[in-house]
Amino acid sequence: MQQASPSRPDSGGARRVTFSEAAPSVAPPPPTPPPPSSTGDEEAGPRSDGGQPRREGWYARFKGAVRSLKREVLALYYAIGDPRTPWACKLLPWLVLAYALSPLDLIPDFIPVLGYVDDMLLLPGLLWLAVKLIPDEIMADARQRAHLEPLLLRRNWVAAVLVFLSWVAVALLCAHLAFDKWADAESRPYEWAVLAGTGGLLTIGFVTWMVTRLQYERRRRDEWNASLNASLLPRHDSS
């Protein structure tokens, strides 16, 4: 695998570099596996109680699982773009990647219990199914490239709009069913006005949130590019 060598910015100012161009200079070294412990369910770590290895907490394991999931999404992105991947194997992984990059989940996070089903079951299950469709050697190369070339993927706003439209459809359906069950004859003529107002309020809220999120994503990407540009600038020894 050839890695693009980072070029120095021109004299007119800091050049905006791509992530793949600057990644080899900022990518962390491959992690070294911890030495095997005497038992299979204990993690190597500082010994604090009688010389026994300290077990890793659930929060640390959860953070590790989230990092692994993000790396798997990036590896899937590289695998889809690999010319060796058959076209028939790209359709479902492409849909899964589009949903994984959507800033909106199909099941909203504010719903108790069910809101976490998407992050803990649905998305990992879809990723597992998408990875199974890609040849093993291509996926192995994609995982290695994801480690060597960290990339800040853009959010998929097309998928976010589709998810939002599904939310609006469910909300309007619930409002219609509520009118059919509890509204009296005098209130039924106002059903379409209520449905239109509900859809309008949801749309205004979504557009406001989307503009705010786009501004945040732009600031985040500018900070990322600035850090990569700074890593490529030549270091001058202070006299």
N, C-alpha and C positions, 0 to 999 in steps of 0.2 A: 504494500500500500504506500503510495507516494504522498508525502505531506507537503503542502504548499509552504514555501519559505517566506516568512513575513518580510515585506519591504519597508524601508524607512519612509516616513512622511516627507513630502516635498517642502521646499523652503517657504512656500506661501502660507503654511499653517499645518495643523495636525490633520492628517488624512483620515477619513472615515473608513475603517477597515471592516472586512467581513469576519464572521466568527470563525469560519474554517481556516482563514488565513492566519489568524492570531492565536488560535487554540493551542498549537504545539508549544508556544512559549509560556502559556499560563496553565496548561493542563497539569493536574497533580500526578505524581508518579503512581504506578500501579500499586494497590494496597498489598501488603505482605500478609499472608494468612497467619493467624495466631497459632502458637504451638498447641498440639492436641492435649486435652486435659485427660485426667485419669478416668472420668466418667463422661458419658455422652451428653448429659443434660446440663453441664456446667460450662460457663463462659470464662475464658482466661481474663484475669483482671487483678487489681490490687488485692492483696490478702489483708483483711482487717480483723478477722475473728479466728484465732487459733490456727492460722495458716491455711484455711480453706478458701478456695477461689470465690470471689463475690459474684453472685448471679446478676445478670443484666436485667434491669427493670423493664416493665411493660412499655413505658413511654419511650425508652431508648430503642426497643424492638420495633415500636410503631414508627418512629422517625426513620429507622433503617428501611422499613418496608416502603415508606413513602418515597425515599430516595431511590430505591430499587425500581419502583413503579415509574418514576420520572425518567430514569435511564432507559427503561424498557420502551417508553413512548418515543424517546429520541432514537433508539436503535430501530424501532419500527419505521420511523421516518426515513432513516438511511437505507433500510432494506427495501422500502417501496421505490426509492430513487435509484436503486442498483439496477443496471441494465441486464444483469443476469436473472433477475426475478421475472418469472413468466407473467404475462398480462392476466391470465386467468386467476393467478394467486394475489393480484393487487387490489381487486375490487373490494372485498370485505375488509382487508387491512386498511384501505384508504378510508372507508366509512368509519371504522373504529378510530382511526387517527383523527378524523374530523370531529368526532364526538369527544375524544379525549382532550382536544384543544379548544373545545367550546367553553366560554366562561360561565355558561349556564348548564346546570344538570337537568336531566329529564325529571328526576324527583327532587324538588327543592330541598335545600338543606335545613330550612326553618321548620319543616315538618318533623315532629318528634319521632325518633327511632327510624322511621322510614327514610328520613333525609340522608342517613348515613349508609343505607343499603346500596345506593349508587356508587359511592366511593369504595366501599368495602367488598361488594359482591359483583355488581353489574359491570363496572369498568374493568376490574381485574379479570373477570370471566371473558369479556370480549377481547381483551388483549391476549389472553391465553389462546383463545380460538384463532385469532389473527396470526399469532406467531406460529401455530401449528401448520398453517397453510404455506409458510415460506420455507424453502429448503434450509436444512440445518447449517450447511457451510456458509450460505449467504447471511443467515441470522448471526452466526458466530462472528463474521467479519463486521457486521453492522454493530454488534455490541462492542467490539474492540474500537471501532471508529467513534462510537458514542462516548467512550472513555477518553480517547485521545483528542477529540474535537467537540468540546462542550458547546452547545448551540442553544441560544434562547429563541425557541420557536414562537412564531406569532400566533395570537389567538385566532380561532376560526369564527368569525362573526356571522358567516352564512349559517353555520350550524346553530349558533346562538339565536338567530332570528327564527329558525325552524322550531327550536325548542320553545321559544316564547309564544309562537303561534299555537303550538299544542297546548300551552298553559291557558291561553285566551279561549281556545275551543272548549277546554274542560270547564273553565269558569262560566262561560256562557251557557253551556249545557246544564250545569248545576243550577244557575239562575232560572233557566227555563223550567226545569223540573220543579223547582221551588214554587214558581208561579202556578204551575198546573196543580200542585197539591194544596197550597195554602191561600192563594189569592182568590178574592171573591169576584163577582161579576163586574163590579164597578172598577176594580183595579186592573182587570185584564187588558183594557185598551192601552194602558201605559207600559205594557210588557216590553215592546220594542224600544221605547224610550229608555227604559232601565237597562236593557241589554246594550244599546248603543252607548249610553253613558258609561257603563262598566268597561266596555271595550276601549272607549276613548281614554278613560282614566288610566287603565293598564298600559295603553300605548304611550301616553305622556310620561308615565313613570319609567317605562323601559327606555325610551329615548333619552331621558335625563340621565338615567344610570349609565347608558351606553356611552354618552359623551364624556361623562366623568371618568369612566373606566378607560376610554381611549386616551384621555389626557394622562392618566396614571401610567398606562402602558408606554406612551411616548417618553415620559420622563424616565421610566425604568430602562428603556432601551438606550436613551441618550447617556445615562450613567454607565451602562454596560459598555457602550462604545468608547466612552471617555476613558474608562479603566483599561480597555484593550489598547487604545492609542497611547496611553501613558506607559504601558508595558513595552511598547515598541520604540519609544523615544530613546535615542542614544544617551547614555549616562556620561556626564562630564565630571571629571574629578575636580573638586573644589580646591582652588589654590590657597 
